[in-house]
Amino acid sequence: MVELQSVRVTYANGEGIDQITFSVAPGEMVFLVGPSGAGKSTVLKTIYMDKQPAEGHVVVGDYNSLFIRKSEVPFLRRKLGIVFQDFRLFADRDVFDNVAFTLEVIGARQKEIKRRVLRALADVGLSHKARKMPDELSGGEQQRVAIARAIVNEPLLLLADEPTGNLDPETAAGIMDVLLRINTRGTSILMATHNYDMVQRYRGRIIKINNGRLVA
Amino acid sequence: MNLRHVLKETADGFRRAWGSCLLSILTIAFFLSLLGFIALVSANIDHFKQTLNDRLQLQVFISGTLDDQQIAALSQRISRISGVAKVSFVSREMAAEEFQKEFGRELFAALEENPLPSSFVVRLGITGEDEGRIKQIAARIEEEAGVDEVVYHFQTLFTLQRYARLAATTSWILLLFVTLGSLFVVSNNIRLVISARKQIISTMRLVGATPGFIRSPLILEGTLQGAAGALLAGLALYFVDRLLAQLLPGLLHLPPESLIVLLLLGCFLGFLGSLLAIKRYL
């Protein structure tokens, strides 16, 4: 479903990733673990094709980084859900509208949007806060909204870039529970984190990365 | 394309940067009003010029010693001069008749004899555009033997020509300024909107928004700014037009089509301004 083959990305300052090869199967939970600056975010960027590999290739469903046209990238991203450490919610929209946005982008009908947004909010346990503004929510709740926004379009793969990085251990555990529940229902998840101790407590394959290369 | 989204985002753009948006609309309105006013002045000068052009003729007074044969030969020679369209002979009797029609029989009767000379009325086949050429033709006719004097009253026309040329040049220069100025204010306003929405736009891209989905509210916003500016300009010009009509009756009015042209020009400038900002900043 998602496959990276000998991927190399180099930044102007010489940093980047090299020889990255792994795949994520349907329904799999994968943790990409490494210290800050190891190249975790760059790996994710190659999957949602924000960065093109200088060498190797990335395959996501029917899309291959070697052949994808620029105009196809938005359509590839509709098959992915992306969650960031800093949530990236729209401060001027309430919870419902933040989640609905993903469906507005694909031109879904209003009735369909309402049905799917309410279901996604129920999945993350925030149905009762649908009309709250982001600044009225705690950090953990904001991250749950971001997760709801990422899963509302039923993605092939959920990419989570340090989703618990800004949260206290208890809230982080709550977010992990939400992610595992989503995974149990069949959504593949690739989660990048620097917290090796935390991921060891959960089921899932662990891939380690350091200095831009995978380590055994 | 989700129309609801486009309208919502456009309204949001206006709300976020309403100050610069209003400034942008007022600037476009000012520029377009100025342009419309110059166009109105130009149209009136052109109209007046055309009226004078229709009366573009020289009066050639001829010596009273010429006989019929010499008059016919002179008429032919004048006809052959380049730029002359038609030569009509006005005998002393015809001139007297014309004089009586205009000034009354009593005045003419007071004179002991008909003092009016025979003349030719020479219609020119050129417009009043070429002041030098008209003077050249007059001088050429004056050289002919038997011609006493060539009279023409084109000073007003010549002055108008100068004003018309000035108005035309001003219009073009102004159009250039209007275009550049409007493009600058609209694109600057859209740049502010883009800057305020930078994070939202980046998130839009991540959830799979196409460039068209992101750009269309910005383009609509620029176009609406242009349209609003044009509507304000149209309103201002309408009142100026009404005022001038009262002060100077007989002036040409702004045709309704010109308001449509103004609106289209405003929309186009707004559209282009936002497109420039998008190309540069998005």
Chai-1 contact restraints between the chains, C-beta under 6 A:
chainA,res_idxA,chainB,res_idxB,connection_type,confidence,min_distance_angstrom,max_distance_angstrom,comment,restraint_id
A,P74,B,G208,contact,1.0,0.0,6.0,A-B,restraint_1
A,P74,B,T210,contact,1.0,0.0,6.0,A-B,restraint_2
A,R77,B,G208,contact,1.0,0.0,6.0,A-B,restraint_3
A,R78,B,G208,contact,1.0,0.0,6.0,A-B,restraint_4
A,I82,B,L206,contact,1.0,0.0,6.0,A-B,restraint_5
A,R88,B,T203,contact,1.0,0.0,6.0,A-B,restraint_6
A,F90,B,I200,contact,1.0,0.0,6.0,A-B,restraint_7
A,T102,B,V207,contact,1.0,0.0,6.0,A-B,restraint_8
A,E104,B,N2,contact,1.0,0.0,6.0,A-B,restraint_9
A,E104,B,H5,contact,1.0,0.0,6.0,A-B,restraint_10
A,V105,B,V207,contact,1.0,0.0,6.0,A-B,restraint_11
A,V105,B,G208,contact,1.0,0.0,6.0,A-B,restraint_12
A,V105,B,A209,contact,1.0,0.0,6.0,A-B,restraint_13
A,G107,B,N2,contact,1.0,0.0,6.0,A-B,restraint_14
